[in-house]
Every structure is written in structure tokens, then in C-alpha cells.
Amino acid sequence: MAKPSRPGTTRRRSPNQSKEIPQPAASGNRLPILPVLFGLLTFSTVVGYPEEGRWIGFAATVGLAAIDGARHLYKDRSITIDLLDMLLAALIAFGALSLLWSANVNGGIQTVIIAGACLLFALYLKRYAPRATTLAIALGAGSAIVGSLVTNLWLPAAQWSGFGNSGYAAEALILCLPFLWPLWRLEWEFTAVTQILAVVIAAAAIGYIVAFTPSAIGAFVLASFAAIASLHWAFRRSMLLGWGCAALWLIIPPIVAWFGWEPLQLTERILVRAELWLNAGFMILDRPLFGHGAGSFIEVYPLFKEAHGDLLPFVNKAFESYVTEAEALHNETLQLWTELGTAGLLLLVAFYATALKAAAARFRHDVFAQAGGAALLAALAESFLEYPFQRAATLFLAVIALAFATRDAAPAIPQWRLKLARPVAATTASIAAVAAVLLLVASYRQFEAERRLDQTHAPGIDPVIAFNLTYEAHRLDPLDRRIRAALPIMLDGVIRARGLAAVPRATVDQIYRDVDNGARYNTSALVAHAQYLLEASGGDDPSFLTVLADLKRGSSRVAAAYAIEARYLIAHRRFAEAVAVATTGQKYTDGVSSIPSADAAIKANLAALRQLAERNLPH
């Protein structure tokens, strides 16, 4: 007797494979509220604007999953976990342990919390989510392409709808594309309509990525999938056609490189990553076994990025803006290696291998596994060149892809079913529900904090109001590094507008203690601190030279550091040294930042300081 198919699906069999084709509920059935909520939350998490809104959508989706999962856990009094869950849990636990030696404990805590939320969400999708929920999530992700295209064209282009830049928007759209596959395979009275929609949406997304972004990373991922699909199709038809297709794909990259090198920004991107990854290698060699600790990259990297700059003298603009520092390594695996060392890397490699094995085992048998497997491969490809796991929309889609690709993967990977006593099940379910509520509250507080910080960028805002808004944001989200780093910058604005006497020294000291506890080597914060100490004491405060040394050691390409040092030397009538320092600083003004007005001001400041020092040189 044939095995019955699951409710809501029909099973087609062929000699080589079996596919489950999703079907919507029959007309007249009650509207499934939970799947609809998950679909809407998926759509809003990808399309939400600005970025903080996406994190709220992420938290709300995980919270809903935790609450419904807690209900199932209490009812069934059992939970099934697999090797993939255990490896991810071990990686998270090791990350939490590494906070003991991390240079950025606050950032590490945030990382561990977000990773734990991802584990919780993946567990729910793999164990408890019904077929209708997975279909709703896939439709939410696929339809998010339309929402993203609309907002990208409608909202200010510089914002890229909150994705950050055109490359990030392209990466999110690429991860959404595979989730159109269930829409293509949907069997109901409007199948032809949904298939046409899937084709049109996919074509619009690909056209937008190619024509409007233009994203080198996006082009790389799309070309990789196109090459795999075309080679598979060609070799299945004839060996001659297959080798001809392979030869064509060997010819395409040189043509693109010749005609589209600069438009795709490949030169700059390659050089950027060359310098980042070279210095990351020295970070790994510094602490090879257990790394620098979770969340530490953004704090520790500045100490290494200039230490070996002479090894790549031709790279002078690679993320070396002289008002900011590198926020990520543009390689998730390499960044985790720097933070958790070889021990963490081995856990990550085991996790990747297990996930790909589970996905391969299910890829032929289920349309959701096919969608998830393709999206998972795309996410991994992006993660080796970018940092999709550190942004809300792309991380969210990667977790969904992981769950879809590895759901019901036994016996490809080991599974264990744990029976729980009623009190244990009730306690665990309660903890999951409380964690969901806390996650929502924390996400909302972060959203409110970011909203206040964004208000400080309003043109013509009073410096005192800007500082108060930043301090309110800090109180709402004391872990956020960007807000901590903004505190001294806003304080510097108050001092410049009202004078040193407007801010008590005790307040200044407290602000910098807060910064030191979460953004020690933030370039802008250190510049503001050095400027304050120079104006307050003429540089005679012993801590001035310490801050200046931290600033120069952390990023000697920060031209502002040389401007501050030149001012200090001129104030102490050491004019010859001031000329040398200002000249050195001018060499580092070839880079560009995201604030052109700051670039022009720093260049003019260094030129004026050099002229002032030269005029005072003895003849």
C-alpha cells in the first residue's frame, strides 16, 4: 500500500525522485491565523524600514515561534534535537564563555543573544511549524522582493531602504529569490497565475540587481548559480553541449573583467578584502587557539590594521577612512576565527558540513528543502565575501533557509528525542515564553534608542538637544556600541557651542568611562576625547598623551590624530616637529569617508597647521 502523503500536499513520483508539492487549504476552511502571522512577519522583517524596524520584525517572529513552541513543548512533554542543533548550541556556549576574555563584552553579549534567538527559531521551524506555516514563510520571503523593490525605488536612494547600500540590498534580494520556487510549484486553481508571478518577480529582482545596484557580490552569486544550473542542464543532454557550456563560462569572466571592472568596483573590493584579511591573519596568529573573544573584532582590529600596512603599500584606501574604522571583516568565517580561535572555527566547520549534508539528503524530495538549500548556499557564498549574518534581513533569511533545508533530515544526521517530566516541560516552556517577551522588549528598546540617535542628525539641531537625545538612547540600550561612541561626539558638540565650562568635568569623565566599556578604540570617540583634553589642559593632562597614543596605534591613517598632535606641538612651540607631523597627516588624506564635509575640513585643517608651524620656524 502506498504511503499517504501529508495533509495539504500531493506526492508525485518519478523513477529518480519524489517531490511534495504544496497546496493551499481548501476553500471554505478557516483562515489559519498562525501561518498568516508568520508570513506577514517574514515580509515585514525583510522589507521593514529602517534597519532597526527589521530587528523588531526578527524579534517578533522569534517571539511568536517561542510562544507556540512552548505550547507544543508543554503539550508533548518531549523535544527532538539533532546534531546540527547541538553544534550550534556548542558554538553559542563557547562564544558566551569567550566573553571572559573579550575586548568588547557588550558586543559579545548581543552576539550571543542573537545567535540564541536564531537557534530557537530554527528549532521551531524544524520541529513544530506545520506545512502551512512553512508555505506562508516562503511566500512572505518571495513577496518581500516586490516590497523591497518598491521601497528601494520610492524611499531615498542613499538609504537603500535601510539595507545600508546597494550591495546589501542585492544580497537580501538574492536570498529571497529561492523562496519563489514553492510559489512556482503551488498547485491550486490559479497555478498558472502564480507561476507567471514567480517568473516576473524573479526577473524584476535579477534585473534590478544587475542594472541598479550594481553589486559585484550579487553578480558573483547569481553567476555561480547560473553556471551550475546551465552546466547541469547541458551535460544531461550531451557531453559536447556540456563542454561547450563550460568553455562559455570560462570566457565570460575575462569579458566582464575587461568591460565591467570599474562599474562592478572589483578592483577596490579585492584590495579592501586583501588588506582586511591579511591583518585578520595576524590577529589569528596573536591568539590562535581561543581567539580574542566574541564581539571583539571591531575593538581589536584597529590595533592590527596598521601594524602590517607596509606589507601592502599599494592599498591606501581600503576601508581606511580617517574618521571611521572597519566594522566587519567581510568574511564571516574568518571573523569568527579571529574572535573564537581555532576551537570555534572547528565547531563552525562541523556545523557547515552537517548542514550541507542534511540539505543534500533532502534536496531531491521536497520543494521547501530545494528553496532552503539554494538560499543556504547563497548565504554561505555571500558570507565568504560579506557579512550577511550581521544584518537583520539577511540573517533572518539564512536561518529560514537553514531550517527549510535541514527539516526532517534523519537519518542523514543523528537525532535524539528527549522525554521530559511534566514539571521540567512546564518550566522549560515557561522559560521559552518569558524569553520571547524579553526579546521583544529588548528589541523595542533598541528601536527607540536608534530612533533617538537618528534624530540627532537633523539639520540645525541644537548641540545640547542632540547630546540629551544620545544620552536617552544610551540609557535605553546601554549595550549598543554605536550609541556609546556617539556620546563623546555629541559632548564635543556641546563644548564647542557652549564652552568648556558648560559641561562639568565629572560628567565628561563619566561619559568616557562609558565609552571605554564598549567602544574603546572607536576612532571618532577617541578623536573627541583627545580634542577635549587638549582644549581643557593644553595637552598637559597626563591622559592626553595616552589617548593620543591609543588613537595613533589604533589607526595611524586617521589624519585627525595628526592634526591634534600638530596642535599640541605648536602650543608647546615645537614647530619643527609640528611640521613633520602635519606633513605625515597630509599623506593620509587620500582616503575617502562617508562624510565629504569632514574630509574637506580635515584636509584644510592640516594644511593650515602646517603653514602656521612653518611660519614660526627659525630662519
Secondary structure, DSSP 8 states (H G I E B T S, - for coil): ------TTEEEEE-SS-EEEEE----TTS---HHHHHHHHHHHHHHH-SSHHHHHHHHHHHHHHHHHHHHHHHHHH-EEEEEHHHHHHHHHHHHHHHGGGS-S-HHHHHHHHHHHHHHHHHHHHHHHT--HHHHHHHHHHHHHHHHHHHHHHHHS-GGGGGGTSSHHHHHHHHHHHGGGGHHHHH--STTHHHHHHHHHHHHHHHHHHHHHHS--HHHHHHHHHHHHHHHHHHHHHH-HHHHHHHHHHHHHHHHHHHHHHTTTTTHHHHHHHHHHHHHHHHHHHHHSTTT-S-TT-HHHHHHHHHTTTGGGSTT--STT--SS------S-HHHHHHHHHHHHHHHHHHHHHHHHHHHHHHHTTTBHHHHHHHHHHHHHHHHHTTS-GGGSHHHHHHHHHHHHHHHTT-TTTS-EEEEE--HHHHHHHHHHHHHHHHHHHHHHHHHHHHHHHHHHTTSTT--HHHHHHHHHHHHHH-TT-HHHHHHHHHHHHHHHHHH-GGGS-HHHHHHHHHHHHTT-TT-HHHHHHHHHHHHHHHTT-SHHHHHHHHHHHHH-TT-HHHHHHHHHHHHHTT-HHHHHHHHHHHHHT-SS--S-HHHHHHHHHHHHHHHHHHHHTS--
